[in-house]
Amino acid sequence: MTVSQFQNTELLTLQQACECTSLGRTKLREVAKEAQAERKIGKSYRIRKDILLNYIEENCKAE
């Protein structure tokens, strides 16, 4: 799956965010927490896509 498949989605599940970024679950949760993109709705864990992708773009260097 690619970012374009989640274009109309503001909140992603952990699995969707992993597919969107190609990161593993543990690393993604770590980055989402640093970016303050985590959202808890009841027992549901969601990630704000726009905040996460902006954070990765601005703070993670390409090698």
N, CA, C and O atoms as a Maestro MAE file, in Angstrom:
{
 s_m_m2io_version
 :::
 2.0.0
}

f_m_ct {
 s_m_title
 :::
 protein
 m_atom[252] {
  # First column is atom index #
  i_m_mmod_type
  r_m_x_coord
  r_m_y_coord
  r_m_z_coord
  i_m_residue_number
  s_m_chain_name
  s_m_pdb_residue_name
  s_m_pdb_atom_name
  i_m_atomic_number
  :::
  1 25 0.835 -1.177 0.000 1 A "MET " " N  " 7
  2 3 0.000 0.000 0.000 1 A "MET " " CA " 6
  3 2 0.883 1.244 0.000 1 A "MET " " C  " 6
  4 15 2.022 1.215 0.466 1 A "MET " " O  " 8
  5 25 0.348 2.310 -0.518 2 A "THR " " N  " 7
  6 3 1.116 3.545 -0.626 2 A "THR " " CA " 6
  7 2 0.389 4.686 0.075 2 A "THR " " C  " 6
  8 15 -0.763 4.548 0.487 2 A "THR " " O  " 8
  9 25 1.073 5.802 0.201 3 A "VAL " " N  " 7
  10 3 0.486 6.983 0.830 3 A "VAL " " CA " 6
  11 2 -0.784 7.401 0.110 3 A "VAL " " C  " 6
  12 15 -1.746 7.816 0.757 3 A "VAL " " O  " 8
  13 25 -0.811 7.301 -1.213 4 A "SER " " N  " 7
  14 3 -1.981 7.734 -1.984 4 A "SER " " CA " 6
  15 2 -3.231 6.922 -1.658 4 A "SER " " C  " 6
  16 15 -4.343 7.427 -1.810 4 A "SER " " O  " 8
  17 25 -3.074 5.684 -1.216 5 A "GLN " " N  " 7
  18 3 -4.236 4.871 -0.864 5 A "GLN " " CA " 6
  19 2 -4.901 5.363 0.421 5 A "GLN " " C  " 6
  20 15 -6.061 5.045 0.683 5 A "GLN " " O  " 8
  21 25 -4.170 6.134 1.218 6 A "PHE " " N  " 7
  22 3 -4.705 6.668 2.466 6 A "PHE " " CA " 6
  23 2 -4.922 8.172 2.372 6 A "PHE " " C  " 6
  24 15 -4.987 8.852 3.396 6 A "PHE " " O  " 8
  25 25 -5.034 8.696 1.164 7 A "GLN " " N  " 7
  26 3 -5.109 10.135 0.929 7 A "GLN " " CA " 6
  27 2 -6.297 10.789 1.635 7 A "GLN " " C  " 6
  28 15 -6.161 11.901 2.144 7 A "GLN " " O  " 8
  29 25 -7.434 10.143 1.679 8 A "ASN " " N  " 7
  30 3 -8.623 10.741 2.282 8 A "ASN " " CA " 6
  31 2 -8.776 10.393 3.757 8 A "ASN " " C  " 6
  32 15 -9.809 10.686 4.360 8 A "ASN " " O  " 8
  33 25 -7.764 9.775 4.336 9 A "THR " " N  " 7
  34 3 -7.826 9.346 5.721 9 A "THR " " CA " 6
  35 2 -6.939 10.232 6.576 9 A "THR " " C  " 6
  36 15 -5.747 10.372 6.300 9 A "THR " " O  " 8
  37 25 -7.509 10.829 7.610 10 A "GLU " " N  " 7
  38 3 -6.723 11.689 8.497 10 A "GLU " " CA " 6
  39 2 -6.077 10.882 9.614 10 A "GLU " " C  " 6
  40 15 -4.924 11.124 9.971 10 A "GLU " " O  " 8
  41 25 -6.817 9.923 10.166 11 A "LEU " " N  " 7
  42 3 -6.300 9.077 11.231 11 A "LEU " " CA " 6
  43 2 -6.049 7.677 10.690 11 A "LEU " " C  " 6
  44 15 -6.907 7.088 10.032 11 A "LEU " " O  " 8
  45 25 -4.863 7.153 10.977 12 A "LEU " " N  " 7
  46 3 -4.498 5.819 10.507 12 A "LEU " " CA " 6
  47 2 -4.394 4.863 11.679 12 A "LEU " " C  " 6
  48 15 -4.010 5.257 12.780 12 A "LEU " " O  " 8
  49 25 -4.736 3.607 11.440 13 A "THR " " N  " 7
  50 3 -4.447 2.584 12.431 13 A "THR " " CA " 6
  51 2 -2.946 2.341 12.414 13 A "THR " " C  " 6
  52 15 -2.250 2.797 11.506 13 A "THR " " O  " 8
  53 25 -2.454 1.638 13.397 14 A "LEU " " N  " 7
  54 3 -1.029 1.330 13.446 14 A "LEU " " CA " 6
  55 2 -0.618 0.534 12.209 14 A "LEU " " C  " 6
  56 15 0.433 0.797 11.623 14 A "LEU " " O  " 8
  57 25 -1.429 -0.422 11.816 15 A "GLN " " N  " 7
  58 3 -1.126 -1.239 10.638 15 A "GLN " " CA " 6
  59 2 -1.094 -0.391 9.366 15 A "GLN " " C  " 6
  60 15 -0.186 -0.540 8.549 15 A "GLN " " O  " 8
  61 25 -2.066 0.486 9.195 16 A "GLN " " N  " 7
  62 3 -2.091 1.358 8.017 16 A "GLN " " CA " 6
  63 2 -0.873 2.273 7.987 16 A "GLN " " C  " 6
  64 15 -0.274 2.478 6.931 16 A "GLN " " O  " 8
  65 25 -0.509 2.821 9.137 17 A "ALA " " N  " 7
  66 3 0.657 3.707 9.210 17 A "ALA " " CA " 6
  67 2 1.940 2.943 8.892 17 A "ALA " " C  " 6
  68 15 2.839 3.485 8.248 17 A "ALA " " O  " 8
  69 25 2.032 1.692 9.338 18 A "CYS " " N  " 7
  70 3 3.196 0.856 9.012 18 A "CYS " " CA " 6
  71 2 3.287 0.646 7.506 18 A "CYS " " C  " 6
  72 15 4.369 0.758 6.928 18 A "CYS " " O  " 8
  73 25 2.171 0.347 6.873 19 A "GLU " " N  " 7
  74 3 2.147 0.133 5.426 19 A "GLU " " CA " 6
  75 2 2.470 1.427 4.675 19 A "GLU " " C  " 6
  76 15 3.151 1.402 3.650 19 A "GLU " " O  " 8
  77 25 1.988 2.532 5.181 20 A "CYS " " N  " 7
  78 3 2.180 3.831 4.540 20 A "CYS " " CA " 6
  79 2 3.637 4.290 4.595 20 A "CYS " " C  " 6
  80 15 4.126 4.917 3.655 20 A "CYS " " O  " 8
  81 25 4.331 3.981 5.693 21 A "THR " " N  " 7
  82 3 5.694 4.477 5.901 21 A "THR " " CA " 6
  83 2 6.773 3.421 5.718 21 A "THR " " C  " 6
  84 15 7.956 3.756 5.665 21 A "THR " " O  " 8
  85 25 6.394 2.165 5.621 22 A "SER " " N  " 7
  86 3 7.344 1.042 5.541 22 A "SER " " CA " 6
  87 2 8.208 0.932 6.793 22 A "SER " " C  " 6
  88 15 9.354 0.487 6.727 22 A "SER " " O  " 8
  89 25 7.658 1.337 7.924 23 A "LEU " " N  " 7
  90 3 8.339 1.189 9.206 23 A "LEU " " CA " 6
  91 2 7.690 0.058 9.988 23 A "LEU " " C  " 6
  92 15 6.516 -0.254 9.785 23 A "LEU " " O  " 8
  93 25 8.455 -0.551 10.877 24 A "GLY " " N  " 7
  94 3 7.916 -1.581 11.757 24 A "GLY " " CA " 6
  95 2 7.070 -0.957 12.858 24 A "GLY " " C  " 6
  96 15 7.112 0.253 13.079 24 A "GLY " " O  " 8
  97 25 6.307 -1.791 13.540 25 A "ARG " " N  " 7
  98 3 5.380 -1.310 14.566 25 A "ARG " " CA " 6
  99 2 6.081 -0.558 15.703 25 A "ARG " " C  " 6
  100 15 5.629 0.512 16.112 25 A "ARG " " O  " 8
  101 25 7.170 -1.110 16.206 26 A "THR " " N  " 7
  102 3 7.864 -0.489 17.331 26 A "THR " " CA " 6
  103 2 8.466 0.853 16.940 26 A "THR " " C  " 6
  104 15 8.291 1.840 17.654 26 A "THR " " O  " 8
  105 25 9.166 0.900 15.825 27 A "LYS " " N  " 7
  106 3 9.793 2.149 15.368 27 A "LYS " " CA " 6
  107 2 8.728 3.187 15.035 27 A "LYS " " C  " 6
  108 15 8.905 4.369 15.331 27 A "LYS " " O  " 8
  109 25 7.630 2.762 14.427 28 A "LEU " " N  " 7
  110 3 6.566 3.698 14.076 28 A "LEU " " CA " 6
  111 2 5.952 4.321 15.322 28 A "LEU " " C  " 6
  112 15 5.716 5.529 15.357 28 A "LEU " " O  " 8
  113 25 5.693 3.516 16.338 29 A "ARG " " N  " 7
  114 3 5.134 4.059 17.584 29 A "ARG " " CA " 6
  115 2 6.097 5.046 18.224 29 A "ARG " " C  " 6
  116 15 5.678 6.064 18.777 29 A "ARG " " O  " 8
  117 25 7.384 4.743 18.149 30 A "GLU " " N  " 7
  118 3 8.409 5.638 18.687 30 A "GLU " " CA " 6
  119 2 8.399 6.986 17.949 30 A "GLU " " C  " 6
  120 15 8.403 8.046 18.575 30 A "GLU " " O  " 8
  121 25 8.387 6.926 16.627 31 A "VAL " " N  " 7
  122 3 8.383 8.149 15.816 31 A "VAL " " CA " 6
  123 2 7.075 8.916 16.012 31 A "VAL " " C  " 6
  124 15 7.095 10.142 16.123 31 A "VAL " " O  " 8
  125 25 5.951 8.222 16.056 32 A "ALA " " N  " 7
  126 3 4.655 8.880 16.250 32 A "ALA " " CA " 6
  127 2 4.600 9.596 17.598 32 A "ALA " " C  " 6
  128 15 4.028 10.680 17.708 32 A "ALA " " O  " 8
  129 25 5.195 8.988 18.615 33 A "LYS " " N  " 7
  130 3 5.226 9.623 19.930 33 A "LYS " " CA " 6
  131 2 6.093 10.876 19.897 33 A "LYS " " C  " 6
  132 15 5.698 11.913 20.430 33 A "LYS " " O  " 8
  133 25 7.271 10.793 19.279 34 A "GLU " " N  " 7
  134 3 8.154 11.958 19.145 34 A "GLU " " CA " 6
  135 2 7.455 13.090 18.391 34 A "GLU " " C  " 6
  136 15 7.606 14.263 18.732 34 A "GLU " " O  " 8
  137 25 6.694 12.722 17.369 35 A "ALA " " N  " 7
  138 3 6.007 13.710 16.532 35 A "ALA " " CA " 6
  139 2 4.727 14.235 17.171 35 A "ALA " " C  " 6
  140 15 4.113 15.167 16.653 35 A "ALA " " O  " 8
  141 25 4.323 13.645 18.286 36 A "GLN " " N  " 7
  142 3 3.059 13.958 18.953 36 A "GLN " " CA " 6
  143 2 1.881 13.742 18.007 36 A "GLN " " C  " 6
  144 15 0.946 14.542 17.960 36 A "GLN " " O  " 8
  145 25 1.948 12.647 17.260 37 A "ALA " " N  " 7
  146 3 0.904 12.304 16.296 37 A "ALA " " CA " 6
  147 2 -0.018 11.207 16.818 37 A "ALA " " C  " 6
  148 15 -0.958 10.814 16.126 37 A "ALA " " O  " 8
  149 25 0.232 10.709 18.020 38 A "GLU " " N  " 7
  150 3 -0.582 9.633 18.589 38 A "GLU " " CA " 6
  151 2 -1.925 10.169 19.073 38 A "GLU " " C  " 6
  152 15 -2.015 11.276 19.603 38 A "GLU " " O  " 8
  153 25 -2.954 9.371 18.882 39 A "ARG " " N  " 7
  154 3 -4.275 9.699 19.398 39 A "ARG " " CA " 6
  155 2 -4.880 8.422 19.973 39 A "ARG " " C  " 6
  156 15 -4.841 7.367 19.340 39 A "ARG " " O  " 8
  157 25 -5.442 8.527 21.182 40 A "LYS " " N  " 7
  158 3 -6.160 7.410 21.778 40 A "LYS " " CA " 6
  159 2 -7.630 7.790 21.814 40 A "LYS " " C  " 6
  160 15 -8.003 8.828 22.360 40 A "LYS " " O  " 8
  161 25 -8.458 6.942 21.228 41 A "ILE " " N  " 7
  162 3 -9.900 7.142 21.241 41 A "ILE " " CA " 6
  163 2 -10.476 5.892 21.886 41 A "ILE " " C  " 6
  164 15 -10.631 4.859 21.235 41 A "ILE " " O  " 8
  165 25 -10.790 5.996 23.162 42 A "GLY " " N  " 7
  166 3 -11.173 4.806 23.909 42 A "GLY " " CA " 6
  167 2 -9.986 3.859 23.964 42 A "GLY " " C  " 6
  168 15 -8.907 4.239 24.418 42 A "GLY " " O  " 8
  169 25 -10.176 2.634 23.507 43 A "LYS " " N  " 7
  170 3 -9.089 1.662 23.449 43 A "LYS " " CA " 6
  171 2 -8.365 1.704 22.110 43 A "LYS " " C  " 6
  172 15 -7.365 1.013 21.914 43 A "LYS " " O  " 8
  173 25 -8.868 2.508 21.204 44 A "SER " " N  " 7
  174 3 -8.334 2.567 19.848 44 A "SER " " CA " 6
  175 2 -7.117 3.488 19.772 44 A "SER " " C  " 6
  176 15 -7.153 4.614 20.268 44 A "SER " " O  " 8
  177 25 -6.043 3.006 19.151 45 A "TYR " " N  " 7
  178 3 -4.816 3.775 18.952 45 A "TYR " " CA " 6
  179 2 -4.780 4.216 17.500 45 A "TYR " " C  " 6
  180 15 -4.817 3.381 16.595 45 A "TYR " " O  " 8
  181 25 -4.707 5.525 17.268 46 A "ARG " " N  " 7
  182 3 -4.659 6.068 15.915 46 A "ARG " " CA " 6
  183 2 -3.495 7.041 15.794 46 A "ARG " " C  " 6
  184 15 -2.994 7.559 16.791 46 A "ARG " " O  " 8
  185 25 -3.073 7.279 14.552 47 A "ILE " " N  " 7
  186 3 -1.954 8.166 14.277 47 A "ILE " " CA " 6
  187 2 -2.403 9.210 13.264 47 A "ILE " " C  " 6
  188 15 -2.969 8.871 12.224 47 A "ILE " " O  " 8
  189 25 -2.149 10.485 13.572 48 A "ARG " " N  " 7
  190 3 -2.465 11.566 12.638 48 A "ARG " " CA " 6
  191 2 -1.479 11.504 11.488 48 A "ARG " " C  " 6
  192 15 -0.283 11.733 11.671 48 A "ARG " " O  " 8
  193 25 -1.977 11.196 10.314 49 A "LYS " " N  " 7
  194 3 -1.132 11.001 9.134 49 A "LYS " " CA " 6
  195 2 -0.355 12.255 8.774 49 A "LYS " " C  " 6
  196 15 0.848 12.185 8.524 49 A "LYS " " O  " 8
  197 25 -1.021 13.397 8.743 50 A "ASP " " N  " 7
  198 3 -0.353 14.631 8.327 50 A "ASP " " CA " 6
  199 2 0.797 15.006 9.255 50 A "ASP " " C  " 6
  200 15 1.867 15.399 8.790 50 A "ASP " " O  " 8
  201 25 0.585 14.887 10.554 51 A "ILE " " N  " 7
  202 3 1.636 15.208 11.520 51 A "ILE " " CA " 6
  203 2 2.804 14.242 11.380 51 A "ILE " " C  " 6
  204 15 3.962 14.660 11.379 51 A "ILE " " O  " 8
  205 25 2.505 12.955 11.263 52 A "LEU " " N  " 7
  206 3 3.552 11.939 11.149 52 A "LEU " " CA " 6
  207 2 4.404 12.146 9.905 52 A "LEU " " C  " 6
  208 15 5.632 12.155 9.991 52 A "LEU " " O  " 8
  209 25 3.770 12.311 8.752 53 A "LEU " " N  " 7
  210 3 4.521 12.457 7.506 53 A "LEU " " CA " 6
  211 2 5.329 13.751 7.476 53 A "LEU " " C  " 6
  212 15 6.448 13.764 6.964 53 A "LEU " " O  " 8
  213 25 4.781 14.835 8.017 54 A "ASN " " N  " 7
  214 3 5.538 16.090 8.096 54 A "ASN " " CA " 6
  215 2 6.747 15.938 9.006 54 A "ASN " " C  " 6
  216 15 7.832 16.429 8.692 54 A "ASN " " O  " 8
  217 25 6.563 15.262 10.128 55 A "TYR " " N  " 7
  218 3 7.664 15.046 11.066 55 A "TYR " " CA " 6
  219 2 8.775 14.227 10.416 55 A "TYR " " C  " 6
  220 15 9.953 14.566 10.535 55 A "TYR " " O  " 8
  221 25 8.406 13.164 9.739 56 A "ILE " " N  " 7
  222 3 9.403 12.324 9.067 56 A "ILE " " CA " 6
  223 2 10.141 13.136 8.014 56 A "ILE " " C  " 6
  224 15 11.366 13.056 7.921 56 A "ILE " " O  " 8
  225 25 9.423 13.907 7.228 57 A "GLU " " N  " 7
  226 3 10.033 14.712 6.166 57 A "GLU " " CA " 6
  227 2 11.017 15.735 6.729 57 A "GLU " " C  " 6
  228 15 12.087 15.946 6.159 57 A "GLU " " O  " 8
  229 25 10.664 16.363 7.831 58 A "GLU " " N  " 7
  230 3 11.494 17.433 8.386 58 A "GLU " " CA " 6
  231 2 12.625 16.946 9.285 58 A "GLU " " C  " 6
  232 15 13.652 17.616 9.395 58 A "GLU " " O  " 8
  233 25 12.456 15.796 9.927 59 A "ASN " " N  " 7
  234 3 13.400 15.395 10.966 59 A "ASN " " CA " 6
  235 2 14.207 14.137 10.690 59 A "ASN " " C  " 6
  236 15 15.173 13.860 11.402 59 A "ASN " " O  " 8
  237 25 13.841 13.386 9.697 60 A "CYS " " N  " 7
  238 3 14.556 12.140 9.423 60 A "CYS " " CA " 6
  239 2 15.373 12.309 8.155 60 A "CYS " " C  " 6
  240 15 14.834 12.608 7.089 60 A "CYS " " O  " 8
  241 25 16.662 12.118 8.279 61 A "LYS " " N  " 7
  242 3 17.540 12.327 7.128 61 A "LYS " " CA " 6
  243 2 17.623 11.079 6.261 61 A "LYS " " C  " 6
  244 15 17.573 9.956 6.764 61 A "LYS " " O  " 8
  245 25 17.748 11.283 4.980 62 A "ALA " " N  " 7
  246 3 17.916 10.181 4.031 62 A "ALA " " CA " 6
  247 2 19.387 9.808 3.983 62 A "ALA " " C  " 6
  248 15 20.266 10.663 4.094 62 A "ALA " " O  " 8
  249 25 19.636 8.534 3.816 63 A "GLU " " N  " 7
  250 3 21.027 8.068 3.715 63 A "GLU " " CA " 6
  251 2 21.307 7.565 2.340 63 A "GLU " " C  " 6
  252 15 22.423 7.130 2.057 63 A "GLU " " O  " 8
  :::
 }
 m_bond[251] {
  # First column is bond index #
  i_m_from
  i_m_to
  i_m_order
  :::
  1 1 2 1
  2 2 3 1
  3 3 4 2
  4 3 5 1
  5 5 6 1
  6 6 7 1
  7 7 8 2
  8 7 9 1
  9 9 10 1
  10 10 11 1
  11 11 12 2
  12 11 13 1
  13 13 14 1
  14 14 15 1
  15 15 16 2
  16 15 17 1
  17 17 18 1
  18 18 19 1
  19 19 20 2
  20 19 21 1
  21 21 22 1
  22 22 23 1
  23 23 24 2
  24 23 25 1
  25 25 26 1
  26 26 27 1
  27 27 28 2
  28 27 29 1
  29 29 30 1
  30 30 31 1
  31 31 32 2
  32 31 33 1
  33 33 34 1
  34 34 35 1
  35 35 36 2
  36 35 37 1
  37 37 38 1
  38 38 39 1
  39 39 40 2
  40 39 41 1
  41 41 42 1
  42 42 43 1
  43 43 44 2
  44 43 45 1
  45 45 46 1
  46 46 47 1
  47 47 48 2
  48 47 49 1
  49 49 50 1
  50 50 51 1
  51 51 52 2
  52 51 53 1
  53 53 54 1
  54 54 55 1
  55 55 56 2
  56 55 57 1
  57 57 58 1
  58 58 59 1
  59 59 60 2
  60 59 61 1
  61 61 62 1
  62 62 63 1
  63 63 64 2
  64 63 65 1
  65 65 66 1
  66 66 67 1
  67 67 68 2
  68 67 69 1
  69 69 70 1
  70 70 71 1
  71 71 72 2
  72 71 73 1
  73 73 74 1
  74 74 75 1
  75 75 76 2
  76 75 77 1
  77 77 78 1
  78 78 79 1
  79 79 80 2
  80 79 81 1
  81 81 82 1
  82 82 83 1
  83 83 84 2
  84 83 85 1
  85 85 86 1
  86 86 87 1
  87 87 88 2
  88 87 89 1
  89 89 90 1
  90 90 91 1
  91 91 92 2
  92 91 93 1
  93 93 94 1
  94 94 95 1
  95 95 96 2
  96 95 97 1
  97 97 98 1
  98 98 99 1
  99 99 100 2
  100 99 101 1
  101 101 102 1
  102 102 103 1
  103 103 104 2
  104 103 105 1
  105 105 106 1
  106 106 107 1
  107 107 108 2
  108 107 109 1
  109 109 110 1
  110 110 111 1
  111 111 112 2
  112 111 113 1
  113 113 114 1
  114 114 115 1
  115 115 116 2
  116 115 117 1
  117 117 118 1
  118 118 119 1
  119 119 120 2
  120 119 121 1
  121 121 122 1
  122 122 123 1
  123 123 124 2
  124 123 125 1
  125 125 126 1
  126 126 127 1
  127 127 128 2
  128 127 129 1
  129 129 130 1
  130 130 131 1
  131 131 132 2
  132 131 133 1
  133 133 134 1
  134 134 135 1
  135 135 136 2
  136 135 137 1
  137 137 138 1
  138 138 139 1
  139 139 140 2
  140 139 141 1
  141 141 142 1
  142 142 143 1
  143 143 144 2
  144 143 145 1
  145 145 146 1
  146 146 147 1
  147 147 148 2
  148 147 149 1
  149 149 150 1
  150 150 151 1
  151 151 152 2
  152 151 153 1
  153 153 154 1
  154 154 155 1
  155 155 156 2
  156 155 157 1
  157 157 158 1
  158 158 159 1
  159 159 160 2
  160 159 161 1
  161 161 162 1
  162 162 163 1
  163 163 164 2
  164 163 165 1
  165 165 166 1
  166 166 167 1
  167 167 168 2
  168 167 169 1
  169 169 170 1
  170 170 171 1
  171 171 172 2
  172 171 173 1
  173 173 174 1
  174 174 175 1
  175 175 176 2
  176 175 177 1
  177 177 178 1
  178 178 179 1
  179 179 180 2
  180 179 181 1
  181 181 182 1
  182 182 183 1
  183 183 184 2
  184 183 185 1
  185 185 186 1
  186 186 187 1
  187 187 188 2
  188 187 189 1
  189 189 190 1
  190 190 191 1
  191 191 192 2
  192 191 193 1
  193 193 194 1
  194 194 195 1
  195 195 196 2
  196 195 197 1
  197 197 198 1
  198 198 199 1
  199 199 200 2
  200 199 201 1
  201 201 202 1
  202 202 203 1
  203 203 204 2
  204 203 205 1
  205 205 206 1
  206 206 207 1
  207 207 208 2
  208 207 209 1
  209 209 210 1
  210 210 211 1
  211 211 212 2
  212 211 213 1
  213 213 214 1
  214 214 215 1
  215 215 216 2
  216 215 217 1
  217 217 218 1
  218 218 219 1
  219 219 220 2
  220 219 221 1
  221 221 222 1
  222 222 223 1
  223 223 224 2
  224 223 225 1
  225 225 226 1
  226 226 227 1
  227 227 228 2
  228 227 229 1
  229 229 230 1
  230 230 231 1
  231 231 232 2
  232 231 233 1
  233 233 234 1
  234 234 235 1
  235 235 236 2
  236 235 237 1
  237 237 238 1
  238 238 239 1
  239 239 240 2
  240 239 241 1
  241 241 242 1
  242 242 243 1
  243 243 244 2
  244 243 245 1
  245 245 246 1
  246 246 247 1
  247 247 248 2
  248 247 249 1
  249 249 250 1
  250 250 251 1
  251 251 252 2
  :::
 }
}
